[in-house]
Each structure stands twice: as C-alpha cells, then as structure tokens.
Amino acid sequence: KSSYNPSSIKPKQNKEEIPSLDDEKIAHLALDLKKLCHLFNINVFLMSIDSENDLKKKQTELDFMGVPFSIYLPSSIIKDGICFLRNRETSISEKTHYSNIAKNFKTYSDSLNF
C-alpha cells in the first residue's frame, strides 16, 4: 500500500509562490540556451535570481569563480526578447536580443580561447 494521501497536499496560499507562465517560458529559453552552449562544449550553470541585489551578488560570485560570461534573462524577455550578456574581463553587460546570442555564439565561444 502507498502512503500517499491526496488530502495532505495543500494548495499554495501565496500568489507569488505559483510559477507564472512567463517564468516557465523563461525556463524554456534558458534550457534552449544551455543546449546551444553544449553544442560548443561550453558548460552552463543555470540559476534563478530574485532581485537586482541578488543579480549583482551572483555576478560577483561568478567573477570570483572565473566564469567568463554570464547571460541574464530578465522577466521582460518574454515581451521584448532582450537579455544581457556580461563579460567578466570587462564587467560590461551588453544588452542584446536573445536571437543574437544564438546567431553569434561561435564568436563568443571562440573568445574563450579553449
């Protein structure tokens, strides 16, 4: 017998705890980007950022770990397709359309000199 009890599952009370359709779309974009990176033998670490402060803190941590590039997919990407590619060496965050990352990924990967 299974110990599963459907009545023990409680619906989420906080509206913010329920993933939005946009969050799911962003997750799919991130997974597609990860697959693209793997085609160029580039390892990818996916993470979730909750606020602008979290983003800055995470960028500092990634810089310390030696991660050469980071790509930030803001919630607005669903509407406008704009994301941010950040270079550790210059600490410049380039605003670009998601499709440009895919089109120019060979250039980005070549700049890593692996």
DASUL-V631645 format. One record per residue. N is the residue number from 1. PHI is phi in whole degrees, 0 to 359 (999 if undefined). D_FIRST is the distance of its C-alpha to the first C-alpha in Angstrom with 2 decimals. Layout:
n;phi;d_first
N;PHI;D_FIRST
N;PHI;D_FIRST
//
This chain:
n;phi;d_first
1;999;0.00
2;274;3.75
3;268;6.53
4;291;8.82
5;231;11.21
6;301;14.11
7;288;16.41
8;279;16.49
9;274;18.34
10;253;22.00
11;295;24.73
12;293;27.38
13;273;30.30
14;274;32.94
15;303;34.40
16;289;35.34
17;283;31.79
18;274;30.99
19;298;32.28
20;276;35.17
21;298;35.92
22;298;38.83
23;300;36.63
24;294;34.57
25;296;37.85
26;296;39.20
27;299;36.12
28;294;36.71
29;299;40.39
30;297;39.57
31;293;37.35
32;298;40.14
33;295;42.63
34;298;40.52
35;298;40.50
36;298;44.25
37;300;44.79
38;295;42.94
39;298;45.35
40;258;48.09
41;56;46.21
42;251;45.91
43;288;42.93
44;231;41.37
45;238;39.62
46;269;38.06
47;212;37.89
48;253;37.74
49;241;40.72
50;264;40.64
51;206;44.35
52;299;47.82
53;296;47.87
54;298;44.65
55;298;46.30
56;297;49.42
57;296;47.51
58;293;45.37
59;298;48.55
60;297;50.11
61;296;47.14
62;295;47.20
63;299;50.96
64;297;50.54
65;282;48.01
66;87;50.56
67;287;48.72
68;290;51.62
69;225;50.34
70;225;47.88
71;237;47.10
72;254;46.16
73;253;44.62
74;287;45.33
75;298;43.71
76;288;47.00
77;299;46.52
78;295;44.78
79;273;48.03
80;243;50.72
81;76;49.26
82;272;50.87
83;227;49.33
84;232;50.91
85;255;51.56
86;245;52.63
87;259;54.61
88;297;54.32
89;296;57.87
90;259;59.52
91;56;56.87
92;270;57.78
93;256;55.11
94;268;56.07
95;278;55.08
96;212;54.29
97;280;52.56
98;308;49.20
99;295;50.69
100;291;53.49
101;295;51.14
102;297;49.80
103;295;53.36
104;255;54.82
105;296;52.04
106;299;54.13
107;297;56.81
108;298;54.36
109;290;52.83
110;296;56.33
111;290;57.38
112;282;54.82
113;57;56.93
114;266;54.09
//
